[in-house]
Amino acid sequence: MPQVMVVARNFMDMVAALPAAKLDMLYDSAFICEAVLRRKEVSYKMNNKFQANMQKYLVSGGCLPREPLPFSVTGRLPTLVELENYALDQWECFLLQLINSSQVEKGTTFSSSMMKTFQRGLLSSRDGEAAKLSENGFQFLLMETNAQLWYIMREYISSAEERGVDPTDLISFLLELSFHTQGAAYSLSTLTEVQRVAIMDLMELGLVKLQQGRKDSWFIPTKLATNLSSSLSDSAASKEGIVVVETNFRLYAYSASKLHCEILRLFSRVEYQLPNLIVGAITKESLYGAFDNGITAEQIRLWENDRNRVEMVLSHVYEDFPSKDMFEQCCDHARDNGYLLWEDAKKMRLIVNAEFHQEMREFLRRQR
């Protein structure tokens, strides 16, 4: 997968921008301190609260505010494979709704205002037209899942105060969640009201799976949740592609993903889709549509230069010169001053940018 420009500031920049009082609140949790310490930076200047709690954690260790529920309460839980498939399905459903809600069979329960917050910077619209994916939105779709996830988490956290929630509470809970055991069940009764609301949103994103028992309800962290603290950086290892493009620009994508199909539609003409294969073609028309939507990524610039080779310029034609000398003097004057667009020495014609028509008239008047 190609490396792309990250479309938002990274998570640690957001944390660093918090006021000192908020940082002190955040660093009350030893798990937050450890998550931050996992970052690979050149050097640190430690916050006093961070230093004290990190020292306490290294000396005496720490424990999560909740323990997994026993098997006698939960019974059979999803396997790790089932849980990973669930997480990816939920995340793909969310991304599909984010870029093209008409392709979603089962939408999320996020409010329209919350979806607009997520879409901010990813979609653009003109007056009277439906919102379309922007260049940044296209780059977002090419990012690794963990980088996409933290982009959404940053937007979710940044808009917390609009929902009456302290951002530090959300950051603390998200990083705390990453230290839970993947596939284990944790009681919802151990959560605060803010955390209960957040866990419902995280379920929509595929970070947790919710289950109901006879007497208790619980959440099960998925791989997306447990990877949060290890993926604070926007960089991620690249993966091998699944798309084959022939020299005639026929395209074959080995995928059953609706999301992959929608991404391909952004710059190609999808002709048909089999259970595990998407077949299409990259055409001038499909790329023109991508360029019209603001997508100018280098990966699809095959015909962009061809599209831009003709440029409309208002101009004036000068002809019927009385002599060859007069024609050449006018050409030299226009060329020297940057007016000249075209000349035909045989027919004694020249074309000059319309902006400089008055200057050319003055020059011709002086030559007579």
C-alpha positions in Angstrom: 0.0 0.0 0.0 1.4 3.4 -0.9 2.6 5.8 1.8 0.4 8.8 2.0 0.4 12.1 3.8 -1.3 12.0 7.2 -4.3 14.4 7.1 -4.3 15.4 10.8 -1.9 16.2 13.6 -0.7 13.2 15.5 -2.2 12.0 18.8 0.8 13.1 20.9 0.6 16.6 19.5 -3.0 16.8 20.6 -2.0 15.6 24.1 0.9 18.1 24.3 -1.5 20.9 23.5 -3.6 20.2 26.6 -3.4 22.7 29.4 -1.1 21.8 32.3 -4.0 21.1 34.6 -5.5 18.7 32.1 -2.2 16.9 31.7 -2.0 16.4 35.5 -5.5 14.9 35.4 -4.5 12.6 32.5 -1.3 11.4 34.2 -3.1 10.4 37.3 -3.4 7.0 35.6 -0.2 4.9 35.5 -1.5 3.2 32.3 -1.6 6.5 30.5 2.0 7.2 31.6 3.1 3.8 30.2 1.2 4.3 27.0 2.9 7.7 26.5 6.3 6.2 27.4 5.9 3.7 24.5 6.3 6.5 22.1 9.7 6.5 20.3 11.0 10.1 20.7 14.5 11.5 20.8 14.1 13.0 24.3 11.5 13.8 27.0 11.0 16.6 29.4 8.8 14.9 32.0 5.7 16.4 33.5 6.0 16.3 37.3 2.8 14.3 37.7 3.9 12.0 34.9 7.3 11.5 36.6 5.8 10.7 40.0 3.2 8.3 38.8 5.6 6.5 36.4 8.0 6.0 39.3 5.2 4.6 41.5 4.1 2.3 38.7 7.7 1.0 38.1 8.2 0.3 41.8 4.9 -1.2 42.8 3.2 -2.0 39.5 -0.5 -1.3 38.7 -3.7 -3.0 38.1 -6.7 -2.2 36.0 -9.8 -0.8 37.7 -11.7 -3.9 36.6 -11.1 -7.7 36.3 -12.4 -10.0 33.5 -15.6 -11.8 34.3 -15.3 -15.6 34.9 -16.5 -18.2 32.5 -19.3 -19.1 34.9 -20.9 -15.7 34.3 -20.2 -15.3 30.6 -20.3 -18.8 29.2 -18.8 -19.2 25.7 -17.2 -16.0 24.4 -16.3 -15.2 20.7 -13.0 -16.7 19.6 -10.2 -14.2 18.6 -10.8 -15.0 14.9 -14.5 -14.3 15.3 -13.8 -11.1 17.2 -11.3 -9.9 14.6 -13.8 -10.5 11.8 -16.5 -8.7 13.8 -14.1 -5.7 14.4 -13.2 -5.4 10.7 -16.8 -5.7 9.6 -17.9 -2.9 12.0 -15.0 -0.7 10.9 -15.7 -1.2 7.3 -19.4 -0.5 7.8 -18.4 2.8 9.5 -16.0 3.8 6.7 -18.7 3.0 4.1 -21.2 5.2 5.9 -18.5 7.9 6.2 -17.9 8.1 2.5 -21.1 6.8 0.9 -24.1 6.1 3.1 -26.1 4.7 0.1 -23.8 1.6 0.1 -24.4 0.7 3.7 -26.9 -2.1 4.5 -26.8 -1.5 8.2 -25.8 2.0 9.3 -24.3 3.1 12.7 -26.3 4.8 15.4 -24.0 7.9 15.4 -26.0 11.1 15.2 -25.8 13.1 12.0 -23.9 15.8 13.8 -21.3 13.2 15.0 -20.9 11.9 11.5 -20.4 15.4 10.2 -17.7 15.8 12.8 -16.0 12.7 11.5 -16.4 13.8 7.9 -14.9 17.2 8.6 -11.9 17.6 6.4 -12.7 14.3 4.5 -15.6 15.5 2.4 -16.2 18.7 0.5 -19.3 20.1 -1.2 -20.2 22.9 -3.6 -23.4 24.9 -3.4 -26.4 22.7 -4.2 -24.3 19.6 -4.6 -24.0 16.5 -2.5 -20.8 16.1 -0.5 -17.9 14.3 -2.2 -14.7 12.8 -1.0 -11.9 15.3 -0.9 -8.2 14.8 -1.6 -7.6 14.5 2.1 -10.5 12.0 2.3 -8.9 9.9 -0.5 -5.6 9.9 1.4 -7.5 8.9 4.6 -8.8 5.8 2.8 -5.3 4.8 1.8 -4.0 5.0 5.3 -3.4 1.9 7.5 -6.3 0.9 9.7 -4.6 2.0 12.9 -3.8 5.4 11.4 -7.4 5.8 10.3 -8.6 4.8 13.7 -6.5 7.4 15.5 -7.7 10.1 13.0 -11.3 9.3 14.0 -10.4 9.1 17.7 -8.8 12.5 17.5 -11.9 14.0 15.9 -14.0 12.2 18.5 -11.9 13.5 21.4 -11.6 17.0 19.9 -15.4 17.4 19.8 -15.9 16.0 23.3 -16.5 19.4 25.0 -19.3 20.1 22.5 -21.0 17.0 24.0 -20.3 18.1 27.5 -17.5 15.6 28.1 -14.0 16.4 29.4 -11.5 15.3 26.7 -9.0 14.0 29.3 -11.7 11.5 30.5 -12.0 10.1 27.0 -8.2 10.0 26.4 -7.7 8.2 29.8 -10.4 5.7 29.1 -9.2 5.0 25.5 -5.6 4.3 26.6 -6.8 2.4 29.6 -8.9 0.2 27.3 -5.8 -0.7 25.4 -4.4 -2.5 28.4 -7.4 -4.8 28.7 -7.1 -8.4 27.5 -8.3 -9.0 23.9 -11.3 -11.4 24.0 -11.9 -11.1 27.7 -15.3 -9.9 29.1 -15.5 -6.9 31.4 -18.7 -5.9 33.2 -20.4 -2.7 32.1 -21.3 -2.0 35.7 -17.7 -1.0 36.4 -17.9 1.9 34.0 -18.7 5.5 34.7 -21.6 7.2 32.9 -19.1 8.9 30.5 -17.4 5.6 29.8 -20.8 3.9 29.2 -21.7 6.4 26.5 -18.2 6.1 25.0 -18.3 2.3 25.0 -21.5 2.4 22.9 -19.7 4.6 20.3 -16.6 2.4 20.4 -18.9 -0.6 19.7 -20.0 1.1 16.5 -16.4 1.4 15.4 -15.6 -2.2 16.2 -13.3 -1.5 19.2 -15.5 -3.6 21.5 -18.3 -6.1 21.2 -21.2 -5.9 23.7 -23.0 -9.0 25.0 -25.9 -9.4 27.4 -26.1 -12.2 30.0 -28.9 -13.2 32.3 -27.8 -10.9 35.1 -25.0 -8.9 33.7 -23.8 -7.2 30.5 -20.2 -6.9 29.4 -17.9 -5.6 26.7 -15.2 -7.5 25.0 -12.2 -5.5 23.6 -11.2 -6.4 20.1 -7.7 -6.1 18.5 -8.5 -2.5 17.4 -8.9 -1.5 21.1 -5.9 -3.4 22.4 -3.7 -1.9 19.6 -4.6 1.7 20.5 -1.6 2.4 22.8 0.9 0.7 20.5 -0.3 2.7 17.5 -0.1 6.3 18.7 2.3 7.1 15.9 0.8 7.7 12.4 3.4 5.6 10.8 2.6 1.9 10.1 4.1 -0.9 8.2 3.0 -1.1 4.6 1.1 -4.1 3.3 1.2 -5.9 0.0 -1.4 -4.8 -2.5 -4.3 -6.8 -3.8 -4.8 -5.0 -7.1 -3.5 -6.1 -10.5 -3.5 -3.5 -13.3 -2.7 -4.7 -16.8 -0.9 -2.7 -19.5 -4.2 -2.0 -21.1 -5.4 -0.5 -17.7 -7.8 -3.4 -17.0 -8.0 -3.7 -13.2 -8.5 -6.8 -11.1 -8.8 -6.5 -7.3 -8.9 -9.7 -5.3 -11.3 -8.7 -2.5 -14.8 -9.3 -1.2 -14.8 -5.9 0.5 -17.5 -3.4 -0.4 -15.2 -0.7 0.9 -12.4 -1.7 -1.5 -15.0 -1.6 -4.3 -16.1 1.9 -3.3 -12.4 3.1 -3.2 -11.8 1.7 -6.7 -14.9 3.5 -7.9 -13.3 6.8 -7.0 -10.8 6.5 -9.9 -11.9 3.6 -12.1 -14.9 2.1 -13.8 -16.0 -1.0 -11.9 -17.6 -3.4 -14.4 -18.7 -6.3 -12.2 -18.0 -7.9 -8.8 -17.6 -11.6 -8.1 -17.6 -13.1 -4.6 -13.8 -12.5 -4.3 -12.9 -10.5 -7.3 -13.6 -6.9 -8.5 -13.1 -6.3 -12.2 -12.9 -2.8 -13.8 -10.8 -0.5 -15.9 -9.0 2.8 -15.4 -10.2 5.2 -18.1 -9.7 8.8 -18.9 -13.3 9.5 -17.9 -13.0 7.8 -14.6 -9.8 9.7 -13.8 -11.4 13.0 -14.9 -14.1 12.3 -12.4 -11.5 11.7 -9.7 -9.8 15.0 -10.6 -13.1 16.8 -10.5 -13.6 15.6 -7.0 -10.3 17.1 -5.9 -8.3 13.9 -6.0 -4.8 14.6 -7.3 -2.8 11.9 -5.7 0.4 10.8 -7.6 -0.8 7.3 -7.7 -3.5 8.2 -10.4 -1.8 11.0 -12.3 -1.7 8.9 -15.5 -3.7 11.4 -17.6 -3.8 14.5 -15.5 -1.2 16.3 -17.6 -3.1 15.2 -20.8 -6.2 16.7 -19.3 -4.5 20.0 -18.5 -2.6 20.4 -21.8 -5.3 22.8 -23.3 -5.7 26.1 -21.6 -8.3 28.8 -22.5 -6.8 32.3 -22.7 -8.6 35.4 -23.9 -6.6 36.8 -26.8 -6.6 39.1 -29.8 -5.5 38.3 -33.4 -3.4 40.8 -35.3 -3.1 40.5 -39.1 -3.0 42.5 -42.4 0.3 44.1 -41.6 1.5 46.6 -44.2 5.0 45.1 -44.3 7.2 42.3 -43.1 9.3 44.7 -41.0 6.2 45.9 -39.2 5.1 42.4 -38.5 8.5 41.4 -37.1 8.7 44.5 -34.9 5.3 43.7 -33.4 6.3 40.1 -32.8 9.6 41.2 -31.1 7.8 43.7 -28.9 5.1 41.2 -27.9 7.7 38.5 -27.3 10.0 40.7 -25.2 7.2 41.9 -23.0 5.5 38.5 -22.6 2.4 39.3 -24.6 3.0 36.9 -27.5 1.0 33.6 -27.5 1.4 32.5 -31.2 2.8 33.8 -34.5 2.6 32.7 -38.2 5.4 34.3 -40.1 4.2 33.2 -43.5 0.7 34.7 -43.2 2.0 37.5 -40.9 -0.4 36.8 -38.1 0.1 36.9 -34.4 -2.0 36.3 -31.3 -1.5 38.4 -28.1 -2.9 38.0 -24.6 -6.1 40.1 -24.4 -4.8 41.7 -21.2 -2.2 43.5 -23.2 -4.3 44.6 -26.2 -4.2 48.3 -25.2 -0.4 48.2 -25.0 -0.2 46.6 -28.4 -2.4 49.3 -29.9 -0.2 52.0 -28.4 2.9 50.3 -29.9 1.2 50.0 -33.4 0.2 53.7 -33.3 3.7 54.7 -32.6 5.0 52.7 -35.5 2.8 54.4 -38.1 
